[in-house]
Amino acid sequence: MSRMERRPSEGASEGGRRPFQKKKVCRFCKVRGLTIDYKDARALRPYLTERGRIMPRRISGTCAKHQRVVAEAIKRARNLAIIPFTAISM
């Protein structure tokens, strides 16, 4: 079997390709009234994983410009103890 051939069991579907997924749109570009503030912990929560890490923009869907601002706001909130650095494990 050559490199280009696939077995029927490989891949997500019969064609061997992943199903089409809709491109995510930046929330901050879509709704002009939204602001990113380090003091608003509730607004920053969707951009953190359950372990407390900053979510990458390919997953969160934010544009590069707003991802930089979100990351900076999260780092400021961490330093002021508004958001924990890591998840509390018990």
C-alpha positions in Angstrom: 0.0 0.0 0.0 1.5 3.4 -1.0 1.6 6.5 1.2 -1.4 8.1 -0.5 -3.7 5.2 -0.2 -5.8 4.9 2.9 -7.4 1.9 4.5 -11.2 2.1 5.0 -10.9 2.2 8.8 -8.7 5.3 8.7 -10.0 8.9 8.9 -13.1 10.5 10.4 -15.4 9.7 7.5 -15.4 7.6 4.4 -13.5 10.2 2.4 -10.8 10.3 5.0 -11.3 14.0 5.7 -12.6 15.8 8.8 -16.1 17.2 8.6 -16.4 20.9 7.8 -16.3 23.1 10.8 -17.6 26.7 10.7 -15.0 29.4 11.2 -15.2 31.1 14.5 -15.6 34.8 14.6 -14.0 37.2 17.1 -16.6 38.3 19.7 -14.9 41.6 20.1 -14.9 42.4 16.4 -18.5 41.3 16.0 -20.0 43.4 18.9 -18.3 46.8 19.0 -19.5 47.6 22.5 -17.6 44.8 24.2 -14.5 45.9 26.1 -11.7 43.8 27.6 -11.0 44.8 31.2 -8.7 43.0 33.6 -11.0 43.8 36.5 -13.9 41.8 35.0 -13.0 38.2 35.9 -16.3 36.8 34.7 -15.7 38.1 31.1 -12.1 36.6 31.1 -13.3 33.1 32.2 -14.2 31.8 28.7 -10.6 32.5 27.6 -9.1 30.2 30.3 -8.9 26.4 30.4 -10.1 24.4 33.4 -6.5 24.3 34.5 -6.1 28.1 34.3 -4.1 28.4 31.1 -4.8 31.0 28.5 -6.8 29.5 25.6 -5.1 29.7 22.2 -6.9 31.8 19.5 -7.4 28.8 17.2 -9.7 27.4 19.9 -11.2 30.6 21.3 -11.9 32.2 17.9 -10.5 35.7 18.8 -8.5 37.6 16.2 -4.8 38.2 16.8 -5.3 41.8 17.9 -7.9 41.0 20.6 -6.1 37.8 21.6 -3.1 39.9 22.6 -5.3 42.3 24.6 -7.1 39.3 26.3 -3.8 37.7 27.2 -2.5 40.9 28.7 -5.7 41.4 30.7 -5.5 37.8 32.1 -1.9 38.3 33.1 -2.8 41.6 34.9 -5.7 40.0 36.7 -3.5 37.1 37.8 -0.9 39.5 39.3 -3.6 41.3 41.2 -5.1 38.0 42.5 -8.4 38.5 40.7 -7.9 35.2 38.7 -5.8 32.3 40.1 -2.7 31.2 38.3 -3.7 27.6 38.4 -6.7 25.5 39.2 -7.1 24.5 42.8 -6.7 20.8 43.1 -8.1 18.9 46.1 
